Amino acid sequence: MAEPFPAGIAGYGVYIPRWRVSSRILAEHWGHTRGARKAPLVEKSVPGPDEDTVTMAIEAARNALSAAGLAPEKLGAVWVGTESKPYAVKPSSTIVAEAIGAGPLLSAADFEFACKAGTEALRAALGFVGARMCEYALVIGMDTAQSRPGDELEYTAAAGGGAMIIGPREEALATVDASLSFVTDTPDFYRRQHAHFPEHGRRFTGQPAYFHHSRNAAERLLSDMCAKSGDFTYAVFHQPTPAFPRQIAKQLGFTSEQIAPGVAVGDGIGNTYAGNVFLGLAATLDVAKPGDRILCVSYGSGAGSDAFAITVTELIEARRDMARSVGRYLGRRADVPDYATYLRLAGGLGEGAL
């Protein structure tokens, strides 16, 4: 476990596409009429025809810079965590950096670790800024999540994410007091080279994957800090479905009130993979008050979890931009009318889809 970082979150921003497809449309197309009533979500977000991971990352980055009041040329690093980048070999981070007016004298890199790619970049940025290798770093967790047509993932795999500006601790709207990672080789979810859609272990993705790693990361961090669930105002967990964060929160002793802001995001957007926990944390920061403490635990298949203990500072009121809040993006929506339109927006069938 690290000591309190000399760096913190100086600004944050999100982006969620306008389009939403209902579980009813998905279920009716495949003849799963009973399944529609049991679907984990009412609807999920879908990228527009002109949107991909990079375009959405640019929007979230601009929102974070605006909230932080920071000129892009002050960034010393731009790191993008994703598992759905548009180029197999070409960094997304350089495109984002150029589009927002950062660089060229900076570190640019793409991070990969399934759904925790964004928090992996966040941990690295805290160390990078803390070591004074740069003054400010931009980290992004963003995805246009893929799912095979007809697969159960189709009900949850969604699009969107968030961006965080990491800067000096004294300028932070939220400080990071401790962090650690817990990883094992657990192949619960993967996509092989040249495969268009991921494979998953169905129930195996819960235990020993999601719950084992999330619980161990959280329990070890709490133990190292001599802290307990009641010491935190909020807890944010990765949300593959709304049920999973509620279950892990209960196992760790958190109440439903402590996890409410983040789970509401999962209910209205879906699983945005690398962008998932960033959206949950942003939704929590949208309502947090100075002095509130947040436990944030990500999860990435393959498998691992990053845990963070965060304290909100007096700067939160001045730094958050409610005009570009998670709630405003949730309310900015348009319905996908039918399955054919959804399939076109989601990227088509791809090789071996059926």
PLY file of the C-alpha trace (Angstrom):
ply
format ascii 1.0
element vertex 354
property float x
property float y
property float z
element edge 353
property int vertex1
property int vertex2
end_header
0.00 0.00 0.00
1.19 3.52 -0.80
1.36 6.32 1.73
-0.98 9.31 1.09
-0.19 10.48 -2.42
1.29 13.97 -2.93
-1.13 14.12 -5.86
-4.92 14.11 -6.18
-7.86 14.66 -8.51
-7.83 18.26 -9.73
-10.74 17.92 -12.16
-13.03 15.33 -13.71
-15.36 15.00 -16.67
-17.55 12.39 -18.33
-19.13 11.58 -21.63
-22.14 9.33 -22.30
-23.65 8.92 -25.78
-27.17 10.13 -26.39
-28.56 6.87 -27.80
-30.26 4.29 -25.54
-31.57 0.85 -26.50
-34.11 -0.86 -24.27
-33.77 -4.45 -23.11
-37.26 -5.01 -24.50
-36.04 -4.38 -28.07
-33.11 -6.76 -27.60
-35.26 -9.47 -26.04
-38.04 -9.25 -28.63
-35.56 -9.57 -31.49
-34.24 -12.86 -30.12
-37.61 -14.12 -28.93
-36.66 -13.74 -25.27
-39.94 -12.15 -24.20
-39.68 -13.56 -20.67
-36.02 -12.56 -20.58
-36.94 -8.91 -21.03
-38.62 -8.94 -17.64
-35.52 -10.48 -16.05
-32.94 -8.33 -17.87
-30.39 -6.67 -15.54
-31.05 -3.22 -17.08
-34.02 -1.37 -18.48
-31.78 0.18 -21.14
-28.14 0.82 -22.01
-26.12 3.48 -23.86
-25.04 2.98 -27.47
-22.49 5.03 -29.43
-23.74 7.21 -32.26
-22.66 6.60 -35.87
-19.89 9.20 -35.54
-18.70 8.12 -32.07
-15.96 5.77 -30.93
-13.67 5.44 -27.92
-11.41 8.26 -29.11
-14.14 10.81 -29.88
-15.79 10.14 -26.53
-12.43 10.34 -24.73
-11.85 13.75 -26.29
-15.21 15.03 -25.02
-14.61 13.71 -21.49
-11.09 15.19 -21.50
-12.37 18.62 -22.51
-14.96 18.48 -19.75
-12.29 17.55 -17.18
-9.99 20.37 -18.31
-12.87 22.83 -18.12
-13.76 21.73 -14.59
-10.14 21.96 -13.48
-9.66 25.36 -15.15
-6.49 23.98 -16.69
-4.92 24.85 -20.04
-4.21 21.64 -22.04
-0.60 22.62 -22.71
0.07 22.19 -18.98
-0.51 18.45 -19.22
2.61 16.33 -18.96
0.86 13.01 -19.62
-2.23 11.80 -21.51
-3.11 8.17 -20.84
-6.16 6.33 -22.19
-7.43 3.11 -20.63
-9.68 1.07 -22.91
-10.35 -2.34 -24.43
-12.08 -1.02 -27.56
-9.61 1.35 -29.17
-10.25 1.96 -32.88
-6.71 0.98 -33.95
-5.05 -2.32 -33.04
-1.64 -0.73 -33.58
-1.72 3.05 -33.15
-2.17 4.82 -29.84
-5.47 6.48 -29.02
-3.70 8.75 -26.52
-1.82 10.70 -29.21
-5.07 11.44 -31.04
-6.70 12.65 -27.84
-3.67 14.76 -26.87
-3.55 16.51 -30.23
-7.32 17.06 -30.39
-7.42 18.80 -27.00
-4.34 20.93 -27.72
-1.87 19.15 -25.44
1.73 18.23 -26.25
3.87 17.50 -28.04
6.20 17.43 -24.99
4.32 14.86 -22.92
3.98 11.16 -22.16
1.22 9.45 -24.16
0.20 5.83 -23.72
-2.73 3.43 -23.96
-3.43 1.23 -20.93
-5.01 -2.21 -21.07
-6.47 -4.34 -18.27
-10.02 -5.02 -19.36
-12.48 -3.00 -17.26
-9.83 -1.63 -14.89
-7.65 -0.12 -17.61
-8.71 3.36 -16.51
-7.89 2.88 -12.83
-4.58 1.24 -13.77
-3.74 4.51 -15.57
-5.01 6.46 -12.54
-2.64 4.66 -10.16
0.26 5.24 -12.53
-0.61 8.94 -12.88
-0.72 9.41 -9.11
2.81 8.04 -8.93
3.95 9.99 -12.01
2.72 13.33 -10.66
3.77 12.43 -7.12
7.31 11.79 -8.35
7.26 15.24 -10.03
7.82 13.77 -13.46
5.07 16.17 -14.55
2.73 18.61 -12.83
-0.55 17.42 -14.35
-1.63 14.16 -15.98
-4.85 13.32 -17.79
-6.19 9.78 -17.37
-9.22 8.46 -19.23
-11.32 5.32 -18.88
-13.52 4.92 -21.96
-15.08 2.12 -23.99
-17.60 1.22 -26.63
-18.11 -2.23 -25.17
-18.55 -5.14 -27.56
-20.98 -8.04 -27.25
-21.86 -10.87 -29.59
-25.43 -10.46 -30.93
-27.72 -12.73 -28.95
-25.25 -13.17 -26.09
-26.34 -12.23 -22.56
-23.67 -9.49 -22.57
-25.76 -7.70 -25.18
-28.09 -6.54 -22.40
-25.30 -4.74 -20.51
-22.29 -3.91 -22.75
-22.52 -0.14 -23.20
-20.59 3.00 -24.17
-19.18 5.95 -22.24
-16.65 6.82 -19.57
-14.77 9.53 -17.74
-11.56 11.52 -17.46
-9.57 12.63 -14.42
-6.97 15.39 -14.14
-4.28 14.40 -11.63
-2.38 17.32 -10.11
-0.64 18.48 -6.92
-2.38 17.48 -3.69
-2.87 21.08 -2.60
-4.90 21.75 -5.78
-7.04 18.62 -5.52
-10.82 18.53 -5.24
-10.29 15.02 -3.86
-7.13 13.58 -2.36
-6.10 9.93 -2.66
-5.08 8.79 0.79
-4.20 5.17 -0.04
-4.35 2.71 -2.91
-3.44 -0.87 -3.78
-3.95 -3.49 -6.48
-4.91 -7.17 -6.16
-4.38 -9.36 -9.26
-4.38 -13.05 -10.24
-4.46 -15.03 -13.48
-8.22 -15.71 -13.61
-9.44 -15.97 -17.24
-13.10 -15.13 -16.71
-13.42 -12.86 -19.76
-11.15 -12.41 -22.77
-10.99 -11.61 -26.48
-8.41 -13.39 -28.61
-6.40 -11.67 -31.33
-8.55 -11.00 -34.44
-11.77 -11.98 -32.62
-14.51 -9.38 -32.92
-16.34 -10.22 -29.70
-15.20 -11.27 -26.22
-15.82 -14.63 -24.57
-16.88 -14.94 -20.95
-17.29 -17.57 -18.27
-20.89 -16.70 -17.38
-21.35 -17.45 -13.66
-17.60 -17.93 -13.34
-17.25 -14.16 -13.87
-18.83 -13.59 -10.46
-16.99 -15.97 -8.17
-13.97 -16.45 -8.22
-13.53 -13.42 -10.47
-15.41 -10.20 -9.63
-16.24 -10.87 -5.98
-12.93 -12.49 -5.06
-10.81 -9.64 -6.42
-13.04 -6.75 -5.37
-13.42 -8.11 -1.85
-9.72 -8.84 -1.36
-8.63 -5.43 -2.66
-11.15 -3.61 -0.47
-10.53 -5.68 2.66
-6.76 -5.36 2.38
-6.96 -1.58 1.90
-9.33 -1.19 4.86
-7.08 -3.39 7.00
-3.94 -1.46 6.05
-5.68 1.81 6.92
-7.20 0.41 10.15
-10.53 1.57 8.71
-14.02 0.08 8.39
-16.99 0.56 6.07
-18.63 3.05 8.44
-15.67 5.41 8.07
-16.71 6.14 4.46
-19.58 8.25 3.18
-19.72 6.46 -0.17
-18.45 3.30 -1.84
-18.04 2.93 -5.60
-17.63 -0.50 -7.18
-17.39 -1.77 -10.73
-20.90 -2.32 -12.11
-21.14 -5.18 -14.63
-24.78 -5.33 -13.48
-26.55 -3.29 -10.78
-26.76 -6.43 -8.62
-23.00 -7.02 -8.37
-22.01 -3.78 -6.56
-24.93 -4.21 -4.17
-23.77 -7.71 -3.31
-20.11 -6.83 -2.80
-21.09 -3.76 -0.77
-23.22 -5.93 1.52
-20.35 -8.42 1.93
-18.07 -5.56 3.01
-20.61 -4.00 5.39
-21.69 -1.00 3.31
-25.30 0.16 3.27
-27.45 0.81 0.20
-27.27 4.56 0.95
-23.48 4.47 0.68
-23.51 2.99 -2.82
-26.59 4.75 -4.26
-24.94 7.35 -6.57
-22.79 4.84 -8.43
-25.39 2.10 -8.82
-27.82 4.61 -10.30
-25.32 5.10 -13.12
-25.20 1.37 -13.83
-28.99 1.22 -13.93
-29.20 3.97 -16.54
-26.15 3.35 -18.76
-24.93 -0.22 -18.56
-21.42 -1.61 -18.27
-19.05 0.77 -20.02
-16.06 -1.48 -19.22
-12.98 0.76 -18.68
-15.28 3.76 -18.25
-17.54 2.06 -15.72
-16.01 2.89 -12.35
-14.95 6.38 -13.56
-18.61 7.14 -14.21
-19.57 5.80 -10.78
-16.88 7.91 -9.11
-17.90 11.00 -11.11
-21.56 10.52 -10.14
-20.46 10.34 -6.51
-18.28 13.45 -6.79
-21.29 15.23 -8.32
-23.09 14.94 -4.96
-20.21 14.72 -2.46
-19.47 17.36 0.16
-16.13 18.52 1.59
-14.85 15.97 4.08
-16.75 13.03 2.55
-14.67 9.87 2.20
-15.07 7.52 -0.76
-13.91 3.93 -1.18
-13.51 3.21 -4.89
-12.84 -0.34 -6.11
-12.50 -1.23 -9.79
-12.50 -4.67 -11.37
-10.90 -5.88 -14.58
-11.21 -9.36 -16.01
-8.12 -11.45 -16.31
-8.21 -10.49 -13.37
-7.67 -7.74 -10.81
-8.99 -4.85 -8.75
-7.61 -1.43 -7.83
-8.78 0.08 -4.54
-8.60 3.76 -3.58
-9.41 5.67 -0.39
-10.42 9.19 -1.39
-11.24 12.30 0.65
-13.21 15.18 -0.86
-11.76 18.66 -0.22
-13.16 22.19 -0.01
-12.35 22.71 -3.70
-15.12 20.34 -4.83
-17.78 23.06 -4.99
-15.72 25.24 -7.32
-14.39 22.43 -9.50
-17.39 20.32 -10.41
-19.31 21.31 -13.53
-22.97 20.40 -13.04
-23.76 21.55 -16.57
-21.74 18.51 -17.71
-22.58 16.19 -14.81
-23.42 12.50 -15.04
-27.05 13.35 -14.33
-27.21 15.79 -17.24
-25.76 13.19 -19.59
-28.25 10.60 -18.31
-31.08 13.00 -19.14
-29.67 13.73 -22.60
-31.06 10.73 -24.48
-32.69 9.43 -27.64
-34.35 6.04 -28.09
-33.01 3.47 -30.54
-36.21 2.52 -32.44
-35.44 -1.08 -33.43
-32.83 -3.84 -33.41
-31.57 -3.09 -36.92
-30.74 0.47 -35.90
-29.06 -0.79 -32.74
-26.94 -3.25 -34.72
-25.80 -0.51 -37.08
-24.88 1.81 -34.20
-23.16 -0.97 -32.26
-20.86 -1.79 -35.16
-22.56 -4.56 -37.13
-22.25 -8.29 -36.85
-18.55 -8.82 -37.41
-16.81 -12.11 -38.19
-18.25 -15.17 -36.49
-21.11 -13.30 -34.85
-23.70 -16.00 -35.33
0 1
1 2
2 3
3 4
4 5
5 6
6 7
7 8
8 9
9 10
10 11
11 12
12 13
13 14
14 15
15 16
16 17
17 18
18 19
19 20
20 21
21 22
22 23
23 24
24 25
25 26
26 27
27 28
28 29
29 30
30 31
31 32
32 33
33 34
34 35
35 36
36 37
37 38
38 39
39 40
40 41
41 42
42 43
43 44
44 45
45 46
46 47
47 48
48 49
49 50
50 51
51 52
52 53
53 54
54 55
55 56
56 57
57 58
58 59
59 60
60 61
61 62
62 63
63 64
64 65
65 66
66 67
67 68
68 69
69 70
70 71
71 72
72 73
73 74
74 75
75 76
76 77
77 78
78 79
79 80
80 81
81 82
82 83
83 84
84 85
85 86
86 87
87 88
88 89
89 90
90 91
91 92
92 93
93 94
94 95
95 96
96 97
97 98
98 99
99 100
100 101
101 102
102 103
103 104
104 105
105 106
106 107
107 108
108 109
109 110
110 111
111 112
112 113
113 114
114 115
115 116
116 117
117 118
118 119
119 120
120 121
121 122
122 123
123 124
124 125
125 126
126 127
127 128
128 129
129 130
130 131
131 132
132 133
133 134
134 135
135 136
136 137
137 138
138 139
139 140
140 141
141 142
142 143
143 144
144 145
145 146
146 147
147 148
148 149
149 150
150 151
151 152
152 153
153 154
154 155
155 156
156 157
157 158
158 159
159 160
160 161
161 162
162 163
163 164
164 165
165 166
166 167
167 168
168 169
169 170
170 171
171 172
172 173
173 174
174 175
175 176
176 177
177 178
178 179
179 180
180 181
181 182
182 183
183 184
184 185
185 186
186 187
187 188
188 189
189 190
190 191
191 192
192 193
193 194
194 195
195 196
196 197
197 198
198 199
199 200
200 201
201 202
202 203
203 204
204 205
205 206
206 207
207 208
208 209
209 210
210 211
211 212
212 213
213 214
214 215
215 216
216 217
217 218
218 219
219 220
220 221
221 222
222 223
223 224
224 225
225 226
226 227
227 228
228 229
229 230
230 231
231 232
232 233
233 234
234 235
235 236
236 237
237 238
238 239
239 240
240 241
241 242
242 243
243 244
244 245
245 246
246 247
247 248
248 249
249 250
250 251
251 252
252 253
253 254
254 255
255 256
256 257
257 258
258 259
259 260
260 261
261 262
262 263
263 264
264 265
265 266
266 267
267 268
268 269
269 270
270 271
271 272
272 273
273 274
274 275
275 276
276 277
277 278
278 279
279 280
280 281
281 282
282 283
283 284
284 285
285 286
286 287
287 288
288 289
289 290
290 291
291 292
292 293
293 294
294 295
295 296
296 297
297 298
298 299
299 300
300 301
301 302
302 303
303 304
304 305
305 306
306 307
307 308
308 309
309 310
310 311
311 312
312 313
313 314
314 315
315 316
316 317
317 318
318 319
319 320
320 321
321 322
322 323
323 324
324 325
325 326
326 327
327 328
328 329
329 330
330 331
331 332
332 333
333 334
334 335
335 336
336 337
337 338
338 339
339 340
340 341
341 342
342 343
343 344
344 345
345 346
346 347
347 348
348 349
349 350
350 351
351 352
352 353
